[in-house]
Amino acid sequence: MFEGRHFKVGILGATGTVGQRFISLLGDHPFLVVHALGASARSAGKAYEKAVSWKLSTPIPPAVRGIVVKECQPEHFAECSVIFSGLDAEVAGEIETAFRAAELAVFSNSKNHRRDPDVPLIVPLVNPSHLSVIPYQRSLHSPPLQKGFIVTNANCSTTGCVVALAALERQFGPLDACLITTMQAISGGGYPGVPSLDILDNVVPYIGGEEEKIQWETLKILGSVVGADGDKAGLAKTFDMHAAHPLRVSASCNRVPVLDGHMATVSVRFARRPPPSPQQVREALDAFTTEALALGCPSAPKKAIVVHDEPDRPQPRLDRDFQRGAGVNVGRVRQCPVLDVKFVVLANNVCIGAATSSIINAEIALSKGIIN
């Protein structure tokens, strides 16, 4: 893919937790090259290595150390083909909108635009077809945009679950109901995150806004793209939120004393009767393939879902970094006495649950010619 070509990348929120992960993952990327870094006025004007309090176990890539940090203003990023946003939600909305208006392609990890009816919410292993709404998104501006757009990736706790759910819907048709209980790592709260006295020797059974995100994001991601009048054959304009087959999702979210890796227990009921057996579900999960891999996206996992046979897997410490954290791990697939089938999902929240998703989304958009 793109042999011999390189595309300049800008990173907004470059000194933050997600920004650091973008920089680390892009350090050896075959065609995406970090060109510009944006952060607050406090960091602007400093070399990156002087502006950042680096929190990753791997060192800052040498090519990035000396890049001078700029304020998050579009004119400083005009040469970039791709913008990755790891901005805090308090500031992300207006900044990302300004970058889109300046004809820049924005791939956001922030929540601000996820609910916008013309903005794709993409889990790259599931619904890259939703990128088809971008021409309509551009047309809403006056004059219509030629290059600029915003694409968001999902909440970190939604991402792992929805990959498994998509595999089941692909093989067995629509789901009717889904119960999800998460055990979420502390890195999901950013830095400095949950105070140590709150999380050590403890589980916190509440994460603000998280349950609602899982419940509605799942519908947008698994749903279809439709025209404004609901016509699937017309110009892609918005998302049907799984309306053709209403899906009930109930989530309960907990913060646990694990560094990285969000785990969830999931129980599902299928619309089809009789439902598939646990063995059939296991086989469907194992066979799930992605468009990202078919397109040759270098950051896509070779195996989207790794199905574990051991009764005590997956586990965050043992499984979160397999495939550089780009895939999803599933285990304990078994009969559910209340719904139909239940299982355990693990996803690396700082990789496929955050920066890796944005990077694969950009790789897909480049391969499809959506980025001009």
Buried (B, 14 or more C-beta within 10 A) or exposed (E): EBEEEEBBBBBBBBBBBBBBBBBBBBBEBEBBBBBBBBBBEEBBEBBBBEBBEBEEEEEBBEEBBEBBBBBBEBEBBEEBBBBBBBBBEEBBBEBBBBBBEBBBBBBBBBBBBBEBEBBBBBBBBBBBEBBBBBBBBBBEBEEEBEBBBBBBBBBBBBBBBBBBBBBBBEBBEBBBBBBBBBBBBBBBBEEEBBEEEEBEEEEBEEBEEBBEBBBBBBBBBBBBBBBEEEEEEEBBBBBBBBEEBEBEBEBBBBBBBBEBBBBBBBBBBBBEEEBBEBEBBBBBBBEBEBBBBEBEBBBBBEBBBBBBEEEEBBBBEBBBBBBEBBBBBBBBBBEBEEBBBBBBBBBBBBBBBBBBBBBBBBBBBBBBEBBE
